[in-house]
Amino acid sequence: FHQILYPVLMSFSSFFLVVTFAVYAGVPTLRQRTYGRCLISLVIALLIFYLMQISNYFNNVSDRRQCITLAFFMHWNGLAIFFWLNVMAFELWRTVRAQTPVQHSMTKFIKYSVYAWGCPLLIAIITVIIDHLPEEYDLIIRPQLAGTHCFLEGDKERWLYLNWVILAVTLVNLGFFIDICVRIHKATAQVNKSTNNFWMFLKMFLIMGIAWVLDIFSTRHCLWTIGDLPNLLQGVGIFIATVCNRQVLKEV
């Protein structure tokens, strides 16, 4: 049942991610803004993550090298999703805090890209290296990337190599969110301009945060599918949060 339902839902979600990408990449006023560029990058990371998972479901990968390669890309992009959300939170927080016109420079976006792609890449590379350590390093908890699911195999492995990073980034985002809430009441012109981005970020933060929490605490029985549904349908949620709002639709 899961082998059919999960790929179908992820494919459905991927379609909405492609539409979101097309809207933000196709409209000059959206793609030229730093916030829009960051959103495009987040969408790309989530889309790659979905496609890797769909490929894993349909291809039944048995070769160890292919399995580790698949796990590497899922790990990298899975973390990159939350790092890009962190960049968007920081950009919004800085805009509200400075109360000055936003500078949409490519240099700034490149710096963000180095952070949001580079940090997850480094973590994913270190994880692969640990997975390939000689057997005598028996005290190390290995990620077991070539396991049954071609990903981090157990709960301990997921917490050690994935979830604690996501938790740390999410807590930082929560700090930005609280500070933005306090500052947004000052309601200067620049803050008012940032309000739309604030609500977009809040919706995405809730969508992705709730999906991640449910994914951790759902069991491997009847609640598994229910807990995974928000995770599988994140693409739909992001489309609704970022495209289906009055300001964006005016610019399309």
C-alpha positions as a printed Julia matrix, in Angstrom:
252×3 Matrix{Float64}:
  0.0    0.0     0.0
  2.75   2.44    0.98
  4.74   1.53   -2.12
  1.92   2.96   -4.27
  0.44   5.73   -2.1
  3.68   7.48   -1.14
  5.12   7.92   -4.67
  1.71   9.08   -5.94
  1.4   11.73   -3.21
  5.0   12.88   -3.71
  4.43  13.12   -7.48
  1.28  15.16   -6.84
  3.24  17.41   -4.48
  6.11  17.7    -6.99
  3.69  19.02   -9.61
  2.79  21.95   -7.35
  6.47  22.56   -6.65
  7.11  22.79  -10.41
  4.22  25.27  -10.74
  5.61  27.33   -7.83
  9.05  27.31   -9.44
  7.57  28.36  -12.8
  5.68  31.28  -11.23
  8.65  32.66   -9.29
 11.22  31.99  -12.01
  8.96  33.29  -14.77
  7.89  36.6   -13.22
 10.81  39.1   -13.23
  9.63  41.07  -10.19
  9.48  37.87   -8.12
 12.75  36.24   -9.19
 14.77  39.46   -8.86
 13.97  39.77   -5.16
 16.26  38.02   -2.7
 13.26  36.42   -0.99
 12.03  35.06   -4.32
 15.46  33.65   -5.19
 15.64  31.94   -1.81
 12.18  30.45   -2.28
 13.16  29.12   -5.71
 16.21  27.45   -4.13
 14.09  25.9    -1.37
 11.64  24.58   -3.95
 14.51  23.04   -5.96
 15.88  21.31   -2.84
 12.46  19.89   -1.9
 11.78  18.83   -5.5
 15.11  16.96   -5.71
 14.37  15.33   -2.34
 10.98  14.12   -3.59
 12.38  12.88   -6.91
 15.12  10.91   -5.14
 12.51   9.29   -2.88
 10.22   8.49   -5.82
 13.18   6.95   -7.66
 13.97   4.86   -4.6
 10.4    3.55   -4.42
 10.15   2.61   -8.09
 13.68   1.33   -8.8
 14.18  -0.86   -5.71
 17.89  -0.03   -5.6
 20.03  -3.0    -4.52
 23.51  -1.87   -5.6
 25.42  -0.47   -2.59
 27.02   2.43   -4.49
 23.73   3.52   -6.04
 22.05   3.26   -2.64
 24.67   5.45   -0.96
 24.52   7.98   -3.83
 20.74   8.18   -3.47
 21.04   8.54    0.31
 23.68  11.26   -0.11
 21.45  13.4    -2.34
 18.4   12.89   -0.11
 20.44  13.8     2.97
 21.97  16.87    1.31
 18.73  18.25   -0.1
 16.67  17.25    2.95
 18.91  19.45    5.1
 19.11  22.18    2.45
 15.33  22.63    2.63
 15.58  23.74    6.26
 18.73  25.8     5.72
 16.98  27.77    2.97
 14.02  28.31    5.29
 16.58  29.6     7.8
 17.99  32.02    5.2
 14.49  33.29    4.43
 13.84  33.8     8.15
 17.12  35.71    8.54
 16.46  37.87    5.46
 12.99  38.76    6.71
 14.26  39.43   10.24
 17.05  41.67    8.95
 14.62  43.62    6.77
 12.18  44.23    9.63
 15.0   45.06   12.05
 16.8   47.51    9.73
 13.6   49.23    8.53
 15.43  50.3     5.38
 14.82  49.47    1.7
 15.93  45.92    0.86
 18.99  45.55   -1.38
 18.36  42.66   -3.79
 21.99  42.07   -4.76
 23.29  38.91   -6.4
 26.35  39.02   -4.12
 24.14  38.63   -1.07
 22.26  35.74   -2.66
 25.54  33.99   -3.52
 26.6   34.26    0.13
 23.27  32.79    1.18
 23.72  29.99   -1.36
 27.17  29.1    -0.03
 25.63  28.76    3.44
 22.34  27.03    2.54
 23.83  24.56    0.03
 27.34  24.34    1.48
 26.57  23.45    5.12
 24.2   20.57    4.24
 26.69  19.38    1.61
 29.48  19.3     4.21
 27.28  17.36    6.66
 26.27  14.89    3.93
 29.92  14.35    2.9
 31.01  13.77    6.52
 28.14  11.29    6.91
 29.3    9.31    3.87
 32.9    9.32    5.16
 31.76   7.96    8.55
 29.73   5.3     6.76
 32.92   4.14    4.99
 35.18   4.04    8.07
 36.98   0.7     8.68
 35.31  -1.89   10.89
 37.74  -1.3    13.79
 35.9    1.98   14.52
 33.18  -0.04   16.2
 32.19   2.56   18.82
 30.88   4.94   16.16
 27.18   4.9    15.3
 27.27   4.46   11.55
 24.57   6.09    9.37
 24.01   2.81    7.46
 23.25   4.6     4.2
 23.09   1.36    2.22
 20.37  -0.12    4.42
 16.88  -1.26    3.48
 15.58   2.23    2.61
 18.78   3.71    1.08
 18.79   6.39    3.76
 19.63   6.81    7.44
 18.44   3.45    8.69
 17.24   3.78   12.29
 15.96   6.38   14.75
 19.38   6.83   16.4
 21.01   7.34   13.03
 18.4    9.88   11.96
 18.76  11.86   15.15
 22.54  11.84   15.03
 22.98  12.76   11.35
 19.76  14.63   10.49
 17.18  15.54   13.11
 19.37  17.41   15.59
 20.51  19.71   12.77
 16.92  20.35   11.7
 15.94  20.94   15.33
 18.74  23.49   15.82
 17.86  25.37   12.63
 14.15  25.31   13.51
 14.84  26.77   16.97
 16.86  29.59   15.36
 13.95  30.23   12.97
 11.6   30.32   15.94
 13.81  32.96   17.54
 13.67  35.07   14.36
  9.89  34.6    14.23
  9.36  35.78   17.82
 11.56  38.84   17.32
  9.76  39.7    14.05
  6.39  39.46   15.84
  7.6   41.95   18.45
  9.03  44.38   15.89
  6.2   44.18   13.37
  3.9   46.08   15.76
  6.03  49.18   15.21
  4.49  49.23   11.73
  6.8   51.51    9.78
  6.43  51.65    6.02
  9.24  49.14    5.5
  7.76  46.73    8.03
  4.4   46.96    6.28
  6.09  46.04    3.01
  7.58  42.99    4.74
  4.26  41.84    6.2
  3.33  39.74    3.16
  6.69  37.95    3.31
  6.19  37.46    7.04
  2.88  35.66    6.56
  4.34  33.58    3.73
  7.25  32.58    5.95
  4.94  31.81    8.89
  2.81  29.48    6.74
  5.89  27.71    5.37
  7.44  27.46    8.85
  4.28  25.82   10.19
  3.85  23.52    7.18
  7.43  22.24    7.28
  7.76  22.27   11.07
  4.56  20.29   11.65
  5.49  17.85    8.88
  8.91  17.25   10.45
  7.51  16.77   13.98
  4.84  14.33   12.78
  7.44  12.42   10.76
  9.55  11.95   13.92
  6.77  10.91   16.28
  4.54   8.88   13.93
  4.79   5.13   14.54
  5.47   2.43   12.01
  1.87   1.2    12.23
 -1.53   2.79   11.53
 -0.38   6.31   12.47
  2.59   6.16   10.09
  0.6    7.13    7.0
 -1.36   9.84    8.84
  1.83  11.31   10.29
  3.59  11.27    6.94
  0.8   12.97    4.96
  1.91  16.57    5.76
  5.47  15.59    4.83
  4.38  14.09    1.51
  2.19  17.08    0.64
  4.58  19.9     1.55
  4.73  20.95   -2.1
  0.99  21.64   -2.11
  1.28  23.63    1.12
  4.17  25.71   -0.21
  2.23  26.46   -3.41
 -0.78  27.66   -1.39
  1.4   29.73    0.97
  3.58  31.4    -1.68
  1.5   31.6    -4.86
 -2.12  31.74   -3.7
 -1.94  35.17   -2.1
 -3.21  38.49   -3.4
  0.11  40.28   -3.78
  1.81  37.5    -5.76
 -1.22  36.9    -7.98
 -1.25  40.61   -8.88
  2.29  40.29  -10.23
  1.72  37.11  -12.23
